[in-house]
Amino acid sequence: MPTTIKGVSCASLRGLKGILNEWIDANIRLVREWREDVPWWYNERASISVLAGAVWLKGGLAFEEFAEDKSSGQKGHPKYRGRIDLYLKVGEQQFIAEAKWCWSGALRVNERTAGHIRQTLKRAYADIRRCPSNGQRKLGVLFVTPYIPASEQKNVDNHIKKWLAAIREVECSCSAWVFPKESRHFGGENICPGVVVLIKEV
């Protein structure tokens, strides 16, 4: 019988630890409620909504997809009207965040595994740097959904553990991961047993 694999790591941003634990619980609750579906199967917007929900559940404030002037990042180019993915307030701390979401193969884990994730997190980090802070701290956020061929069903736990070890090589301010026991074999041709969130402060 599988057990839930979960955890939180906060090199810094320790004030988000409670939010990340709540995010883990929210994912588990959704899996148990839905039974035949999982929230990380979907896109960036869906993943942001679970994180925003965790902020509200912990007594914070969260607001998604709001308009703001952004810098193009190039000298001489005017600002443009864009959207910021997420505003959150935790205690007295306020943050704005740009998020990305990606798949990651977890069958053959090598140096490229962490490299792909590092590059995608870098894109989120670059996006939030172009946003005005208005006194808020800036976060790049990446949700990563690993997948494993269904033919490897018996070895899913081993693949998860090797993949998580590779992900820990990606430098970030804090991270969390959850692989609920109920979703260990979710998917079709590929099993998608859980999700990781990586957060890096500018």
N, C-alpha and C positions, 0 to 999 in steps of 0.2 A: 504494500500500500504506500503510495507516494506521500510525502509530507510537503508542506508549503516551504519554499525557499524564499527568504526575504531579508532585507537589511537596509541600513542607512549608514552612510559615511559622510562626515562633515569635517573636512580639513579646515574650513573656515565657514562663515555663514551659519554658525551653530543655532542662530535664532530661527532657522528654517527646519530644524530637526523635527519638531512637533508636527509641522505641516507635512513633511515627507512621510512620517509614520501614519498620519491620517490619510495621505494619498495611497499608501499601501492598503490600508483597511478599506478605503473606498473601492479600489479595484477588486479586492476579494469579495466585498458585498455585491458588486455588480455581477461578478461571475456566478455567485451563488444564486442571485435573483434570476438571472437570465438563463442559466443552465446550458443553453445551446449556443451561446455567443460570448464574446469577450470585448472589452472596450478598446484594447490596443490593436485590434484587427483593422481599425479605421485610420483616419488621417490625423494630421496635425491639430485641426480644430477640435476633433473629438477628444484627443489627448489633453489639450489645454483645458477643456471643460471639466475633466476629472480633477486636474490640479486646482482649478478655481474652486471646485466644490469642496476640496480638502481645506482650502483657506477659510471658506465660510464655516465649515464644520468645526474648525478650531477657534472660531470667534473673530476671525479677521475679515477683511474686505477684499473683494476681487471684482474686476470689471474687464470684460474682454472686447477686443476689436474696436478701438476707438480712434478717431481721426486726430492727426497731429502733423505739423510741418516737419519734414525730414531733410537732412543734408544729403546731397548727391555723393558726397565724399570726394568730389573733384573741385579744385580751385577754380573760381570764376563761374561755376555752375550754380544756378539759383536753387533755392529750396523747393521742394515739391510737397503736395498734400498726400499723405499716406496714412497707414494704420499701424498702431502698436498693438501687438497681440494680447498683452495682459498687463494690467495694473494690479498690484496687491499691497495690502497693508497688514503687517504682522506686528502686533504690539504698537510701538511708536515708530517702527521702521517702515518706509514706503519704498516700493520697487516698481520698475517697469521692465518688461521682458519681451524679447523676440524669440520665437520658438521654431524649431524644425522637427521633422519626424522622418525616420528612415528604417528600412529593413536591414538586417545583417545576417548573413549566413553563419550558422553555428556548427556546421559539420566539420569543415577544415579550418581550424583556427590557426592563424599565422600573423606575421607582423602587419599584413594588409588589413586584417580585421580591425585592429585599433586605429590604423591609419585612415580608413574610410570614415570611421566615427569621429575621429579627431577633426577631419576636414569639414564634416557636416556641422559639428559644434562650432567650428571657427566661422562658418557662414552666419550662424545665429548671433554669434558674438560681434561680427562685423556689422550686422544689421542694427543691433541695438546701439552700437557706438554712434550711428548716424542720427539717433533720436535725441531731442533735447531732454535733459533730465528734470528740469523744474524742481530740483532738490531731491529727486528720487534716486536711489541706487539702481544701476543698470545690470540686467542679467541676460546672458545668452542661455537658452534652454534647449535641450535635445532629448526627444523621446526615441528610444531604439527598441524595435521589435525583432528579436532573433527568430530564425526559422530553421527547422531540422527536417530532413526528408522522413516521411512516414515509415519508410523501410528501417529507420533507426529507432523505432519506438521503444525497444527494450533498453536502449542506451541513452535515452533522453536526459536523465539526471547527470550522467557523466559529461555529456555535451554542454549542458547548462553550466556546470561548474568550470569547465575549461574556458568557455566563452566569457564567463564573468571574470575569470582571472585575467584574460586579455583586456577586458574593458577597464579594469582597474589601472591599467597603464595610461589611460587617457587623463590628462591633468584637468581637474575641475575643482570648484569650490565646495561642492557637495553633490551627493548622488544617492539614489535609492533604487531598489530592485524588488520585484515581486513575481513569483512563479507559483500561483495557488495550486494546491493539490488537485482541485476540481478541474483545472484546465490543462493538466499535464500532457494530455494527448489531443488537445483541440486543433482542428484544421482538417485539411483534405490531403492533397499530395504532400504538403508540408505541414508539420506541427508547429504551432506558434504558442508556446507554453507560458509566456509572460512578457514583461516589459521592464525597461530601465529608464530612469530619467537622470540626465546629467545637467548640472547647473554651474555656469561659470560667470563670476562677477567681473565687470569691466573695472 
